[in-house]
Amino acid sequence: MTKPVQMDIFDDDPAREAAAWRVQAEESLKHFQFPESIRLERHAYYLGVAEQLEARARGARSTNSKDMQA
């Protein structure tokens, strides 16, 4: 198991956080102590959170690039 990375509240990286949620989504499918319906529900939830974070990351990058051009 890898050591978790502590998030810096002042330098939060939504893309890095989204990648972690995607890894957890894949791991959730391997937790056979839960019924398949629960595993799939968790997988879908984790992917949804990852997609939201990726959208936030795209928005942050586009805002930053506009600021750099001004």
N, C-alpha and C positions, 0 to 999 in steps of 0.2 A: 504494500500500500504506500502511496506517495504521501509525503507530508503536506498537509493543507497550507495554502498560502493565505496569510491574513490580508484582508482587503483594507486599503488605506482610504478612509472616508474623504480625503481631500484629493486623491488621485485615483478615483474609481474608474476602472476600465470596463465598460459594458461588454466589449468584445471578448475579453478574457473571462468575464463572468458567464457569458453565454456559452463559451466553450466548455466551462466546468458543468453547466447545466446539461449540455448535450452528452457529456461523459456519464453523468448521473442517469440520464434517460436510458442509455444503453445498459448501464449496470442494473437498473431497476427490472429489466427483463430477466435477469439471472437470479433474482431472489425467489427461489422456488418454494419458500415457506408460505408465500402468499398465493391465493388462487390466480389463475390466468387473467380473470377480469380485473382484479386489483392491479396486477403488474401492467396491463395495457393502459389502465386508467392513469396510473402514475407516469408511465412513459409519455402519454399524450400531454399530461400536465407539464412535465419537465420540458418537453419540446416547445410547448406554448410559451413558457417563460423564456426559453432561449431565443425564440423568434422575436419576442418583445424587446429583449435586450439587444439583439442584433439590429433591430429597427432603430433603437435609441442610439446605438453606436454609429449607424449610418448617418443619422441626423446630426450627431455631434461632430462627425468628421466633416460633413458638408458645411456646417456652420463655421467650423474652424477654418476651412479652406477659403470661405468667403471673407473671413476676417483677415486672413493673410494677404488676400488680393487688394483689400482696401487701403 
